């Protein structure tokens, strides 16, 4: 968009007109904060000093440099008829803190000050590029996140749908600026709910928090005393208990504790045991950190999760089938151990088929790290597993001198045939991926009664895999139970292909609204959220202050 003729004449005459120039910019730039828009002026070709300044300022960013070259160095922010676009951007950037973003990266106040202090076309060209860079940085951050996930933690291998910077600019210029900027953040209702919870928590922190911590390891119905009073006050402050003067652990307090346990993934018994009190004593500052991290994680997700999808929240230890935004099946899950490379990675893929009566091909890491040492001590160890060569043919253990091999040169693999004791149980659900992660049954049913269920080598074990299979087959089968059970009874390995692949999202949210919009919190079992919050802080994200 060419420079306005009135603006050009201002600089052609002399810098003695600086007062008029400042008045112009004060009216047009301040309009971003007042919502007013100045009149459109006639336009002319860009001034050469403006062009040179834009070229120099954009040189370090090829996408921005190419954009201005290809558009003839037309201004998109600093002309008189750019007021609506400029106002929309400055107003949006002034509210960036609402999204827990690093506001100093695209500081609206600094941009406004730069506009006001500009004294020449060269200054204007520099501000022009600053505003473009601020727009692109903000658009990327609010749309797809401040951080690159895998740079924070190697286990977060999610592919973030980052939009090309030039595509972003072109789309913005072809749209209503205010509408475009308003639609950049995730549209999922959970994101808006997290924003509201963030504000509520900041208010609670400003008001003094939730009161003293509970100084006891166990409280139960019938108890009384100072610790019960502290528990009562904290439950009231967090909204789980109506205001009361009772100092007794009564029925109302028991119900409040049960509700707290439900929303925090704890064993629901109405007794404030050690793990429950530990979670009750977590302060609003730490909950706020979880919410900020959850907002960043939401920005990493694909905008379209799928009309039907599988949602596995690792710290929640559940797997859900979601249809049209509603949970239609939920089962408990066991996830990877919280150690080394056994942690379950985070990513999304497409479930394509289920394998019934599966054999288990033991991952090489397990074969060499866990079983090879046993085989060296006793060649008949782990007798339920077959030794196979590279062609998949079974090899007699008696023909192998296990002492000759190390983890690096062991030339065999191990496999467990279908059986009632098979490590994969009766069914596995495949969404082929390079991490060899899938959902499956397990004979170790006792693990599902544990509060913290991180026991696997990375794959997801399901408490109700057969019912999960029925639910997955329901859209494509008139009688999914009969179809599945018929193949299962053969005891032979077989598969059923999903006619429509279903997205699977392995996610990690320690703070997330439930289906009713109520906030739930979970423990940071892998320490990933702590790493993300540190990275966000390093990037300039702050817990924030409540704005009046």
BELCORVEN-V806558 format. One record per pair of residues at least 12 apart in sequence whose C-alpha atoms are under 10 Angstrom apart, sorted by the first residue. I is the first residue (numbers start at 1). J is the second residue. If there is no record, write none. Layout:
# BELCORVEN-V806558
i-><I:I>
j-><J:J>
This chain:
# BELCORVEN-V806558
i-><1:1:1:1:1:1:1:1:1:1:1:1:1:1:1:2:2:2:2:2:2:2:2:2:2:2:2:2:2:2:2:3:3:3:3:3:3:3:3:3:3:3:3:3:3:3:3:3:3:4:4:4:4:4:4:4:4:4:4:4:4:4:5:5:5:5:5:5:5:5:6:6:6:6:6:6:6:7:7:7:7:7:7:7:7:7:7:7:8:8:8:8:8:8:8:8:10:10:11:11:11:11:12:12:12:14:15:15:16:17:18:18:18:18:19:21:21:21:21:21:22:22:22:22:22:23:24:24:24:25:25:25:25:25:25:25:25:26:26:26:26:26:27:27:28:28:28:28:28:28:28:28:28:28:28:29:29:29:29:29:29:29:29:29:29:29:29:30:30:30:30:30:30:30:31:31:31:31:31:31:31:32:32:32:32:32:32:32:32:32:32:32:32:32:33:33:33:33:33:33:34:34:35:35:35:35:36:36:36:37:37:37:37:37:37:37:37:38:38:38:38:38:39:39:39:40:40:40:40:40:41:41:41:42:42:43:43:43:45:45:45:46:46:46:46:46:46:47:47:47:47:47:48:48:48:49:49:49:49:49:49:50:50:50:50:50:50:50:50:50:50:50:51:51:51:51:51:51:51:51:51:51:51:52:52:52:52:52:53:53:53:53:53:53:53:53:53:54:54:54:54:54:54:54:54:54:54:54:54:54:54:54:55:55:55:55:55:55:56:56:56:57:57:57:57:57:57:58:58:58:58:58:58:58:61:62:62:63:63:63:63:63:64:64:64:64:64:64:64:65:66:67:67:67:67:68:73:74:75:75:75:75:75:76:76:76:76:76:77:77:77:77:77:77:77:77:77:78:78:78:78:78:78:78:79:79:84:84:84:85:85:85:85:85:85:86:86:86:87:87:88:88:88:88:88:88:88:89:89:89:89:89:89:89:89:89:90:90:90:90:90:90:90:90:90:91:91:92:92:92:92:92:92:93:93:93:93:93:93:93:93:93:93:94:94:94:94:95:95:96:96:96:96:97:97:97:97:97:97:98:98:98:98:98:98:98:99:99:99:99:99:99:99:99:99:99:99:99:100:100:100:100:100:100:100:100:100:100:100:100:100:100:100:101:101:101:101:101:101:101:101:101:101:101:101:101:101:101:101:102:102:102:102:102:102:102:102:102:102:103:103:103:103:103:104:104:104:104:105:105:105:105:105:105:105:106:106:106:106:106:106:106:106:106:107:107:107:108:108:111:111:111:111:111:112:112:113:114:114:114:114:114:115:115:115:132:133:135:135:135:135:136:136:136:136:136:137:138:138:139:139:139:139:139:139:139:139:139:139:140:140:140:140:140:140:140:140:140:141:141:141:141:141:141:142:142:142:142:142:142:142:142:142:142:143:143:143:143:143:143:143:143:143:143:143:143:143:143:143:144:144:144:144:144:144:144:144:144:144:144:144:144:144:144:145:145:145:145:145:145:145:145:145:145:145:146:146:146:146:146:146:146:146:146:147:147:147:147:147:147:147:147:148:148:148:148:149:149:149:149:149:149:150:151:151:152:152:152:152:152:152:152:152:153:153:153:153:153:153:154:154:154:154:155:155:155:155:155:155:155:155:155:156:156:156:156:156:156:156:156:157:157:157:157:157:158:158:158:158:158:158:158:158:158:158:158:159:159:159:159:159:159:160:160:160:160:160:161:161:161:161:161:162:162:162:184:185:185:185:185:186:186:186:186:186:186:186:187:187:187:187:188:188:188:188:188:188:189:189:190:190:190:190:190:190:190:190:190:191:191:191:191:191:191:191:191:191:192:193:193:193:193:193:193:193:194:194:194:194:194:194:194:194:194:194:194:194:195:195:195:197:197:197:197:197:197:197:198:198:198:198:198:198:198:198:198:198:198:199:199:199:199:199:200:200:200:201:201:201:201:201:201:201:201:201:201:201:202:202:202:202:202:202:202:202:203:203:203:203:204:204:204:204:204:205:205:205:205:205:205:206:206:208:209:209:209:209:209:209:210:210:210:210:210:210:210:210:210:210:210:210:210:211:211:211:211:211:211:211:211:211:211:212:212:212:212:212:212:212:213:213:213:213:213:213:213:213:213:213:213:214:214:214:214:214:214:214:214:214:214:214:214:214:215:215:215:215:215:215:215:216:216:216:216:216:216:216:216:217:217:217:217:217:217:217:218:218:218:218:218:218:218:219:219:219:219:219:219:219:219:219:220:220:220:220:220:220:220:220:220:220:220:221:221:221:221:221:221:221:221:221:221:222:222:222:222:222:223:223:223:223:224:224:224:224:224:225:225:225:226:226:227:228:228:228:228:228:228:228:229:229:229:229:229:230:231:231:231:231:231:231:231:231:232:232:232:232:232:232:232:232:232:232:233:233:234:234:235:235:235:235:235:236:236:238:238:238:239:239:240:240:240:240:240:240:240:240:241:241:241:241:241:241:241:242:249:249:251:253:253:253:254:254:254:254:255:255:255:255:256:257:257:257:257:257:257:257:258:258:258:258:260:260:260:260:260:260:261:261:261:261:261:261:262:262:263:263:263:263:263:263:263:263:263:264:264:264:264:264:264:264:264:264:264:264:265:265:265:265:265:265:265:265:265:266:266:266:266:266:266:266:267:267:267:267:268:275:279:279:279:285:286:286:287:287:287:287:288:288:288:289:289:289:289:289:289:289:289:289:289:290:290:290:290:290:290:290:290:290:290:290:290:291:291:291:291:291:291:291:291:292:292:292:292:292:292:292:292:293:293:293:293:293:293:293:293:293:293:293:294:294:294:294:294:294:294:294:295:295:295:296:296:296:297:297:297:297:297:298:298:298:301:301:301:301:302:302:304:305:305:305:305:305:305:305:306:306:306:306:306:306:306:306:307:307:307:307:307:307:307:308:308:308:308:308:308:308:308:308:308:308:308:308:309:309:309:309:309:309:309:309:309:309:309:309:309:309:310:310:310:310:310:310:310:310:310:310:310:310:310:310:310:311:311:311:311:311:311:311:311:312:312:312:312:312:312:312:312:312:312:312:312:312:312:313:313:313:313:313:313:313:313:313:313:313:314:314:314:314:314:314:314:314:314:314:314:314:314:314:314:314:314:314:314:314:315:315:315:315:315:315:315:315:315:315:315:315:315:315:315:315:315:316:316:316:316:316:316:316:316:316:316:316:316:316:316:316:316:316:316:317:317:317:317:317:317:317:317:317:317:317:317:317:317:317:318:318:318:318:318:318:318:318:318:318:318:319:319:319:319:319:319:319:319:319:319:319:319:319:319:320:320:320:320:320:321:321:321:321:321:325:326:327:328:329:329:329:329:329:330:330:330:330:330:331:331:331:331:331:331:331:331:332:332:332:332:332:332:332:332:332:333:333:333:333:333:333:333:333:333:333:333:333:333:333:334:334:334:334:334:334:334:334:334:334:334:334:334:334:334:334:334:334:334:335:335:335:335:335:335:335:335:335:335:335:335:336:336:336:336:336:336:336:336:336:336:337:337:337:337:337:337:337:337:337:338:338:338:338:338:338:338:338:338:339:339:339:339:339:340:341:341:341:342:342:342:342:342:342:343:343:343:343:343:343:343:343:344:344:344:344:344:344:344:344:344:344:344:344:345:345:345:345:345:345:345:346:346:346:346:347:347:347:347:347:347:347:348:348:348:348:348:348:348:349:349:349:349:349:349:349:349:349:349:350:350:350:350:350:350:350:350:350:350:351:351:351:351:351:351:351:351:351:351:351:351:351:351:351:351:352:352:352:352:352:352:352:352:352:352:352:352:352:353:353:353:353:353:353:353:353:353:353:353:353:353:353:353:354:354:354:354:354:354:354:354:354:354:354:354:354:354:354:354:355:355:355:355:355:355:355:355:355:355:355:355:356:356:356:356:356:356:356:356:356:356:356:356:356:356:356:356:356:356:356:356:356:357:357:357:357:357:357:357:357:357:357:357:357:357:357:357:357:357:357:357:358:358:358:358:358:358:358:358:358:358:358:358:358:358:358:358:358:358:359:359:359:359:359:359:359:359:359:359:359:359:359:359:360:360:360:360:360:360:360:360:360:360:360:360:361:361:361:361:361:361:361:361:361:361:362:362:362:362:362:362:362:363:363:363:363:363:364:364:364:364:364:365:365:366:366:367:367:367:367:367:367:368:368:368:368:368:368:368:368:368:369:369:370:371:371:372:372:372:372:372:372:373:373:373:373:373:374:375:375:375:375:375:376:376:376:376:376:376:377:377:378:379:379:379:379:379:379:380:380:381:382:382:383:383:384:384:384:384:384:384:384:385:385:385:385:385:385:386:386:386:386:386:387:387:387:387:387:387:388:388:388:388:388:389:389:389:389:390:390:390:391:391:392:392:392:392:393:393:394:394:394:394:395:395:395:400:417:417:418:418:418:419:419:419:420:420:420:421:421:421:422:422:422:423:423:423:423:423:423:424:424:424:424:424:424:424:424:425:425:425:425:425:425:425:425:426:426:426:426:426:426:426:426:426:427:427:427:427:427:427:427:427:427:427:427:427:428:428:428:428:428:428:428:428:428:428:429:429:429:429:429:429:429:429:430:430:431:431:431:431:435:435:436:436:437:437:437:437:437:438:438:438:438:438:439:439:439:439:439:439:440:440:440:440:440:440:440:440:441:441:441:441:441:441:441:441:442:442:442:442:442:442:443:443:444:444:445:445:445:445:446:447:447:448:448:448:449:452:452:453:454:454:460:466:466:466:467:467:469:469:470:470:470:470:472:472:473:473:473:473:475:475:475:476:476:476:477:483:484:508:508:508:508:508:508:509:509:509:509:509:509:510:510:510:510:510:510:511:511>
j-><43:44:45:46:71:72:73:74:75:76:77:78:79:81:82:42:43:44:45:46:47:71:72:73:74:75:76:78:79:80:81:41:42:43:44:45:46:47:50:73:74:75:76:78:79:80:81:82:121:40:41:42:43:44:45:46:75:78:79:80:81:82:41:42:43:44:45:46:79:80:21:41:42:43:44:79:80:20:21:24:41:42:43:44:78:79:80:121:43:44:45:46:47:79:120:121:120:121:47:119:120:121:47:120:121:120:119:120:119:119:117:118:119:120:119:116:117:118:119:120:115:116:117:118:119:116:38:80:116:78:79:80:112:115:116:117:118:112:113:115:116:117:83:116:78:79:80:81:82:83:84:86:87:115:116:77:78:83:84:86:87:90:111:112:113:115:116:86:87:90:91:112:115:116:83:84:86:87:88:90:91:83:84:85:86:87:88:89:90:91:92:94:108:112:87:88:90:91:92:94:87:91:84:87:88:91:83:84:87:80:81:82:83:84:85:86:87:80:81:82:83:84:80:81:83:79:80:81:82:83:79:80:81:80:81:79:80:81:72:73:74:72:73:74:75:121:125:73:74:121:122:125:73:121:122:120:121:122:123:124:125:73:74:75:120:121:122:123:124:125:126:128:68:69:72:73:74:75:121:122:124:125:126:73:121:122:125:126:121:122:123:124:125:126:127:128:129:68:69:73:74:75:121:122:123:124:125:126:127:128:129:130:68:69:73:125:126:129:125:126:129:125:126:127:128:129:130:125:126:128:129:130:132:133:133:165:166:164:165:166:167:169:129:132:133:136:165:166:169:129:166:165:166:169:170:129:125:128:124:125:128:129:132:128:129:131:132:173:89:124:125:127:128:129:130:131:132:115:124:125:127:128:129:131:124:128:176:177:178:172:173:176:177:178:181:131:177:178:177:178:176:177:178:179:180:181:182:108:131:132:134:135:138:177:178:181:106:107:108:109:111:112:131:134:135:108:178:108:135:138:178:181:182:105:106:107:108:109:111:134:135:138:181:106:107:108:109:107:108:108:138:141:142:541:542:543:544:545:547:195:196:198:199:544:546:547:141:142:185:191:192:194:195:198:292:295:296:541:142:146:195:198:291:292:293:295:296:536:540:541:542:543:544:138:141:142:145:146:292:295:296:536:537:539:540:541:542:543:544:138:141:146:536:537:538:539:540:541:542:138:539:540:541:542:134:539:540:541:133:134:137:138:539:540:541:130:131:132:133:134:135:136:137:138:131:134:138:131:134:127:128:130:131:134:127:131:127:126:127:128:130:131:127:128:131:169:165:168:169:172:181:164:165:166:168:169:165:181:184:162:163:165:168:169:172:180:181:184:185:161:162:163:164:165:168:184:185:299:162:184:185:296:299:300:181:183:184:185:186:295:296:298:299:300:161:162:163:181:183:184:185:186:187:296:298:299:300:301:303:160:161:162:163:184:185:186:296:297:298:299:300:301:302:303:160:161:162:185:295:296:297:298:299:300:301:296:297:299:300:535:536:539:540:541:296:297:299:300:532:535:536:539:160:300:532:535:296:297:300:346:532:535:346:532:535:528:529:531:532:533:534:535:536:345:527:528:529:531:532:341:345:346:528:341:342:343:344:345:346:347:526:528:344:345:346:347:506:507:508:528:345:346:347:348:435:300:301:302:345:346:347:348:349:505:506:507:300:301:302:346:347:348:299:300:301:302:347:299:300:301:302:303:299:300:302:299:295:298:299:303:295:298:299:300:301:302:303:298:299:303:304:298:299:303:304:305:325:513:517:294:295:298:512:513:514:515:517:519:291:294:295:296:297:298:299:512:513:295:291:295:512:513:517:518:519:288:290:291:292:294:295:298:511:512:513:517:519:291:292:295:287:288:291:292:513:518:519:284:287:288:289:290:291:292:295:543:544:546:288:544:545:546:547:284:288:546:238:283:284:285:286:287:288:289:291:543:546:284:285:288:543:544:545:546:547:284:545:546:547:237:238:284:285:546:283:284:285:288:545:546:545:546:284:234:237:238:283:284:285:230:233:234:235:236:237:238:239:280:281:282:283:284:230:231:233:234:235:236:237:238:281:283:227:230:231:233:234:281:283:227:230:231:233:234:277:278:280:281:282:283:226:227:228:229:230:231:232:233:234:277:278:280:281:227:228:230:231:277:278:281:228:230:231:272:273:274:277:278:272:273:274:275:276:277:278:271:272:273:274:275:276:277:231:249:270:271:272:273:274:276:277:248:249:250:253:254:257:269:270:271:272:273:248:249:250:251:252:253:254:270:271:272:248:249:250:251:254:247:248:249:250:246:247:248:249:250:247:248:249:247:248:247:246:247:248:249:250:253:272:245:246:247:248:249:247:247:249:253:257:272:277:280:281:244:245:246:247:248:249:252:253:256:257:245:247:280:281:253:256:257:260:280:253:256:260:280:284:256:260:252:253:255:256:257:258:259:260:253:254:255:256:257:259:260:256:271:272:270:270:271:272:269:270:271:272:268:269:270:271:270:269:270:271:272:276:277:280:270:271:272:276:272:276:279:280:520:521:275:276:279:280:520:521:520:521:511:512:513:514:518:519:520:521:522:276:279:280:316:510:511:519:520:521:522:523:315:316:317:451:452:520:521:522:523:279:316:450:451:452:522:523:449:450:451:452:451:451:521:522:523:543:530:543:510:511:521:522:511:543:544:510:511:529:530:532:533:534:536:542:543:509:510:511:512:521:522:523:524:529:530:532:533:509:510:511:512:519:521:529:533:511:529:532:533:536:541:542:543:509:510:511:528:529:530:531:532:533:534:536:508:509:510:511:512:529:532:533:509:511:512:532:533:536:507:508:509:529:532:507:509:512:347:348:505:507:348:505:503:322:325:348:502:503:504:505:322:323:324:325:502:503:504:505:322:323:324:325:326:502:503:321:322:323:324:325:326:327:328:472:501:502:503:504:321:322:323:324:325:327:350:351:472:501:502:503:504:505:322:323:327:329:330:348:349:350:351:472:502:503:504:505:506:327:330:348:503:504:505:506:507:330:331:332:333:335:346:439:460:504:505:506:507:508:509:333:335:346:505:506:507:508:509:510:512:522:333:334:335:336:343:344:345:346:453:454:460:506:507:508:509:510:522:524:525:526:333:334:335:452:453:454:507:508:509:510:511:521:522:523:524:525:526:332:333:334:335:451:452:453:507:508:509:510:511:520:521:522:523:524:525:331:332:333:334:335:448:451:452:453:454:460:461:462:508:522:330:331:332:333:334:335:453:460:461:462:463:331:332:333:334:439:460:461:462:463:464:468:504:505:506:332:333:468:504:505:468:471:472:502:504:515:515:515:471:464:467:468:471:472:462:463:464:467:468:448:461:462:463:464:465:467:468:448:449:453:460:461:462:463:464:465:439:440:441:447:448:453:454:459:460:461:462:463:464:465:439:440:442:445:447:448:450:452:453:454:455:456:457:458:459:460:461:462:463:439:452:453:454:455:456:457:458:459:460:461:462:453:454:455:456:457:458:459:460:461:526:453:454:455:456:457:458:459:525:526:453:454:455:456:457:458:525:526:527:454:455:457:525:526:526:365:457:458:454:455:456:457:458:459:454:455:456:457:458:459:525:526:435:437:454:456:457:458:459:460:506:507:508:526:435:437:458:459:506:507:508:505:506:507:508:433:435:504:505:506:507:508:431:433:503:504:505:506:507:430:431:432:433:501:502:503:504:505:506:430:431:432:433:500:501:502:503:504:505:429:430:431:432:433:438:439:472:497:498:500:501:502:503:504:505:429:430:431:432:496:497:498:499:500:501:502:503:504:428:429:430:431:432:472:473:495:496:497:498:499:500:501:502:427:428:429:430:431:439:440:469:472:473:484:494:495:496:497:498:426:427:428:429:430:440:488:493:494:495:496:497:418:424:425:426:427:428:429:466:469:484:485:487:488:489:490:491:492:493:494:495:496:417:418:419:420:422:424:425:426:427:428:487:488:489:490:491:492:493:494:495:416:417:418:419:422:423:424:425:426:427:428:440:441:491:492:493:494:495:415:416:417:418:419:422:423:424:425:426:427:428:492:493:385:414:415:416:417:418:419:422:423:424:425:428:385:386:388:413:414:415:416:417:423:424:385:386:413:414:415:416:423:413:414:415:436:457:407:410:412:413:414:407:457:414:457:407:410:412:413:414:415:405:406:407:408:409:410:412:413:414:406:407:407:385:414:402:403:405:406:407:410:402:403:405:406:407:402:397:400:401:402:403:401:402:403:404:405:406:402:403:402:397:398:400:401:402:403:397:398:397:414:416:397:416:414:415:416:417:419:421:422:413:414:415:416:417:422:413:414:415:416:417:400:412:413:414:415:416:411:412:413:414:415:411:412:413:414:411:412:413:412:413:412:413:414:415:412:413:412:413:414:415:412:413:414:412:492:493:491:492:493:491:492:493:442:443:491:442:443:444:441:442:443:440:441:442:443:444:461:439:440:441:442:443:444:459:461:440:441:442:443:444:461:462:465:440:441:442:443:465:466:488:491:493:439:440:441:442:462:465:466:469:488:493:494:495:440:441:442:460:461:462:465:466:469:495:441:460:465:468:469:472:495:496:497:504:501:502:503:504:458:459:458:459:457:458:459:460:506:458:459:460:461:504:458:459:460:461:462:465:459:460:461:462:463:464:465:466:460:461:462:463:464:465:466:468:460:461:462:463:464:465:461:463:461:463:461:462:463:464:463:461:463:461:462:463:463:523:525:525:525:526:506:481:484:485:480:481:481:484:482:483:484:485:498:502:496:497:498:499:498:499:500:498:499:500:499:496:496:522:524:525:526:528:529:521:522:523:524:528:529:522:523:524:525:528:529:523:524>
